[in-house]
């Protein structure tokens, strides 16, 4: 019986402690509201003003960060466009310098093994092709650039045509990339290159091609004396 009474008393004590805890927690949650209600109107106005100013500052900081992010994105886009433009310029320079193999439509000129074409006629041919709009030319297996030259060398079998000091043998192909029709017209007009060849009893064949592959130069030119021009600094007026 005594044990039962003791258990009942312990149960009621636990309920009392739990109730006190709930009451304290409820009062703690209500205390900020009571504190606001108990504040003077002037203090509440100051609190609202401070909160408004803080919200405005946060809004301005957010606007500044958004502006910085926009500027960074624009700068990144500008940098990407600059890199792409430089890559395109580099590709064009590689084509112009002959350091990159190229392909395109054009004209094939072939001299048979029995043709005794002199090197001077090849120079005329190349000049006529450039004048007709050729964008790239190869003589034999050698790509021509602004530093290329066509000449000859003596051998036991006679003169041998050379391109950049490398011999080329007959039959010989000259490939020119450009508008195929314009290139052929540039060689076949009256008194032009083809008439000159017929006069010397040389009969090269002309073939318009949808696709021609021209090799890159073996090694790009190296300039020993050429430097970029730097204008002299202006002298101060005396």
C-alpha positions as CSV (number, residue, x, y, z in Angstrom):
1,X,0.0,0.0,0.0
2,X,2.8,2.4,0.9
3,X,4.6,1.6,-2.4
4,X,1.4,2.5,-4.3
5,X,1.0,5.8,-2.5
6,X,4.7,6.6,-3.2
7,X,4.2,5.9,-6.9
8,X,1.1,8.1,-7.1
9,X,3.0,11.0,-5.4
10,X,5.9,10.6,-7.9
11,X,3.4,10.7,-10.8
12,X,1.8,13.9,-9.6
13,X,5.2,15.5,-9.0
14,X,6.2,14.7,-12.6
15,X,3.0,16.2,-13.9
16,X,3.6,19.3,-11.8
17,X,7.1,19.8,-13.1
18,X,6.0,19.2,-16.7
19,X,3.3,21.8,-16.4
20,X,5.7,24.4,-14.9
21,X,8.0,23.8,-17.9
22,X,5.2,24.4,-20.4
23,X,4.2,27.5,-18.6
24,X,7.8,28.9,-18.6
25,X,8.3,28.1,-22.3
26,X,4.9,29.8,-23.2
27,X,5.8,32.9,-21.2
28,X,9.2,33.0,-22.9
29,X,7.6,32.9,-26.4
30,X,5.2,35.6,-25.4
31,X,7.8,37.9,-23.8
32,X,9.1,39.5,-27.2
33,X,5.5,40.3,-28.1
34,X,4.8,41.8,-24.7
35,X,8.1,43.7,-25.0
36,X,7.0,45.2,-28.3
37,X,3.6,46.1,-26.9
38,X,5.3,47.7,-23.9
39,X,7.6,49.8,-26.0
40,X,7.0,53.5,-26.4
41,X,5.8,54.7,-29.8
42,X,9.0,56.7,-30.3
43,X,11.1,53.6,-29.8
44,X,8.9,51.6,-32.2
45,X,9.3,54.3,-34.8
46,X,13.1,54.2,-34.4
47,X,13.1,50.4,-34.6
48,X,11.0,50.5,-37.8
49,X,13.3,53.2,-39.3
50,X,16.4,51.2,-38.5
51,X,14.9,48.0,-40.0
52,X,13.9,50.0,-43.1
53,X,17.4,51.5,-43.5
54,X,18.9,48.0,-43.1
55,X,16.6,46.6,-45.7
56,X,17.6,49.4,-48.1
57,X,21.3,48.8,-47.5
58,X,20.8,45.1,-48.1
59,X,18.8,46.0,-51.3
60,X,21.6,48.3,-52.5
61,X,24.2,45.6,-51.7
62,X,22.2,43.1,-53.7
63,X,22.0,45.6,-56.6
64,X,25.7,46.2,-56.5
65,X,26.5,42.5,-56.5
66,X,24.1,42.0,-59.4
67,X,25.8,44.8,-61.3
68,X,29.3,43.2,-60.6
69,X,28.0,39.8,-61.8
70,X,26.7,41.4,-65.0
71,X,30.0,43.2,-65.6
72,X,31.9,39.9,-65.0
73,X,29.7,38.0,-67.4
74,X,30.2,40.8,-70.0
75,X,33.9,40.8,-69.5
76,X,34.0,37.0,-69.9
77,X,31.9,37.2,-73.1
78,X,34.3,39.9,-74.4
79,X,37.3,37.8,-73.5
80,X,35.8,34.8,-75.3
81,X,35.0,36.9,-78.4
82,X,38.6,38.3,-78.4
83,X,40.1,34.8,-78.1
84,X,37.8,33.6,-80.9
85,X,38.8,36.6,-83.1
86,X,42.5,36.0,-82.5
87,X,42.1,32.3,-83.3
88,X,40.4,33.2,-86.6
89,X,43.2,35.7,-87.4
90,X,45.8,33.1,-86.6
91,X,44.1,30.6,-88.9
92,X,44.1,33.2,-91.7
93,X,47.7,34.0,-91.2
94,X,48.6,30.3,-91.2
95,X,46.9,29.9,-94.6
96,X,48.5,33.1,-95.9
97,X,52.0,31.9,-94.7
98,X,51.4,28.4,-96.1
99,X,52.0,26.8,-92.7
100,X,48.6,25.0,-92.9
101,X,47.4,22.6,-95.5
102,X,44.4,23.9,-97.4
103,X,41.7,22.5,-99.7
104,X,39.2,23.9,-102.1
105,X,38.0,24.1,-105.7
106,X,40.4,25.2,-108.3
107,X,42.4,24.4,-111.5
108,X,44.9,21.7,-112.2
109,X,47.6,22.4,-114.8
110,X,49.7,19.4,-115.9
111,X,52.8,19.3,-118.0
112,X,53.6,15.9,-119.6
113,X,56.9,14.2,-119.2
114,X,57.9,15.2,-122.8
115,X,57.3,18.9,-122.1
116,X,60.4,21.0,-122.1
117,X,58.9,23.9,-120.1
118,X,61.5,26.4,-118.9
119,X,61.4,27.8,-115.4
120,X,60.6,31.2,-116.7
121,X,57.3,30.0,-118.1
122,X,56.4,28.5,-114.8
123,X,57.0,31.9,-113.2
124,X,54.7,33.4,-115.9
125,X,52.1,30.8,-115.1
126,X,52.1,31.4,-111.4
127,X,51.8,35.2,-111.9
128,X,48.9,34.7,-114.3
129,X,47.1,32.4,-111.8
130,X,47.6,35.0,-109.0
131,X,46.3,37.7,-111.3
132,X,43.2,35.5,-112.1
133,X,42.4,35.2,-108.4
134,X,44.3,32.2,-107.1
135,X,44.3,32.1,-103.3
136,X,46.9,29.3,-103.0
137,X,49.3,27.6,-105.4
138,X,51.5,24.5,-105.3
139,X,54.1,23.6,-107.9
140,X,54.8,19.9,-107.7
141,X,54.6,19.0,-104.1
142,X,55.7,22.5,-102.9
143,X,53.4,25.2,-101.6
144,X,54.2,28.7,-102.8
145,X,54.3,31.6,-100.4
146,X,55.5,35.2,-100.6
147,X,59.1,33.9,-100.0
148,X,59.0,31.2,-102.6
149,X,61.1,31.3,-105.8
150,X,61.3,29.2,-108.9
151,X,64.7,28.7,-110.6
152,X,66.8,25.9,-112.0
153,X,69.9,23.9,-111.3
154,X,72.3,22.1,-113.5
155,X,72.5,18.3,-113.5
156,X,74.1,15.6,-115.7
157,X,70.8,15.3,-117.5
158,X,70.5,19.1,-118.1
159,X,68.7,21.8,-116.3
160,X,66.2,20.9,-113.6
161,X,63.6,23.2,-112.4
162,X,63.7,24.0,-108.7
163,X,61.1,25.4,-106.3
164,X,62.7,26.8,-103.1
165,X,65.9,25.1,-104.2
166,X,64.2,21.7,-104.3
167,X,64.1,20.0,-107.7
168,X,60.8,19.1,-109.3
169,X,60.5,16.5,-112.1
170,X,58.2,16.0,-115.1
171,X,55.4,15.2,-115.4
172,X,54.6,18.3,-113.3
173,X,51.4,19.4,-111.8
174,X,50.6,23.0,-110.8
175,X,47.6,23.3,-108.5
176,X,45.7,26.6,-107.9
177,X,42.8,27.1,-105.4
178,X,40.3,29.7,-106.4
179,X,37.3,30.1,-108.7
180,X,38.0,27.4,-111.3
181,X,36.3,29.1,-114.2
182,X,38.1,32.4,-113.6
183,X,41.4,30.7,-113.3
184,X,40.9,28.9,-116.6
185,X,39.8,32.1,-118.3
186,X,42.9,33.8,-117.0
187,X,45.1,31.3,-118.9
188,X,43.1,30.9,-122.1
189,X,42.3,34.4,-123.2
190,X,43.8,35.3,-126.6
191,X,47.5,36.0,-126.3
192,X,47.6,34.5,-122.9
193,X,49.6,31.7,-121.3
194,X,48.1,28.9,-123.3
195,X,48.8,30.6,-126.6
196,X,52.4,31.2,-125.4
197,X,52.7,27.5,-124.7
198,X,51.3,26.5,-128.1
199,X,53.8,28.8,-129.7
200,X,56.6,26.8,-128.0
201,X,54.8,23.5,-128.9
202,X,54.1,22.8,-125.2
203,X,50.6,21.5,-124.5
204,X,49.7,21.5,-120.8
205,X,46.2,20.2,-119.9
206,X,43.8,22.2,-117.8
207,X,41.2,20.5,-115.5
208,X,38.7,22.3,-113.3
209,X,38.5,20.4,-110.0
210,X,35.8,20.5,-107.3
211,X,38.4,19.8,-104.6
212,X,42.2,20.2,-104.5
213,X,44.5,19.5,-101.6
214,X,47.6,21.7,-101.2
215,X,50.3,20.8,-98.7
216,X,51.7,23.1,-96.1
217,X,55.2,24.5,-96.5
218,X,58.0,22.3,-95.2
219,X,59.3,24.9,-92.8
220,X,58.0,28.5,-92.3
221,X,60.4,31.3,-93.2
222,X,62.7,32.7,-90.6
223,X,63.5,36.4,-90.7
224,X,67.0,37.4,-89.6
225,X,66.9,41.1,-90.2
226,X,63.2,41.9,-90.4
227,X,61.7,43.7,-87.4
228,X,58.4,45.5,-86.7
229,X,58.7,49.2,-87.4
230,X,58.7,51.4,-84.3
231,X,58.1,55.1,-84.9
232,X,60.7,57.4,-83.2
233,X,59.5,59.1,-80.1
234,X,58.5,62.7,-80.6
235,X,61.2,65.2,-79.6
236,X,60.1,67.7,-77.0
237,X,59.8,71.3,-78.3
238,X,62.6,73.6,-77.3
